[in-house]
Amino acid sequence: DKEVVYIEEKVYLSQMTDVYMNTSDYVGKTVSWEGYMLPDEIDEGVSWAVVRNTPGCCGDDGLTGFYLEWGGTMPAENDWVRVTGVLTVRAKDANMYFLVEADEVEILSERGLEFVSQ
């Protein structure tokens, strides 16, 4: 029985911002969140992210979520999923990115909010 940090829909953006700002409080912990599958190759073997749309520099063009490493069958682009796994940080070309080493990836029939602002 491990403690899981649930990224909740009503405060999704706030919780994600807390993870980004206070990285050391979250790395190595199990996280669970929902979002849609987005192809986005960042590194060899890491080519999917699970994200939601958020405010960005030009209105509603932001994306917030984590990259996904999963040994099972990858869901299709735009599938709505719930992912649970251990949060890690990786480096690529002097940039850092968040990667979840998934223990579970569940395709959900009911979608949550695709655009979140809090």
C-alpha positions, 0 to 999 in steps of 0.5 A: 500500500503506497501513498498516491498523489492524485492530481484532481480535475478541479485543481489540476493546473494548481497541482501540476504547477506545484509539482513543477515548482516543488519538484523534490517534494514529488520525484519518486512518489506515485502519482495518478492523473487523467488526460488525453494521449498526445504523441510528442517524441522527446527522446528515444523510447519516450514518445507519448504524453498525457496532458490537458489543455491549459491557458498559455501565452496566446490564450488557450494554447497551453498543455500540462501533463507528464510524459509516459513510459509504459511497457504495455500496449500504448493507447491511441492518440486522443484516448482519455486515460488514467495513469498511475506510476512513479514520477521521475525527472529526465534530462535531454539537451540541457532541458528537464522533463517529467516522466512517469514510469507507469504501473497502470494505464487505464483507458476511460470511456468518460472524458474529463475536462480537456481544458482546465484553468485552475 
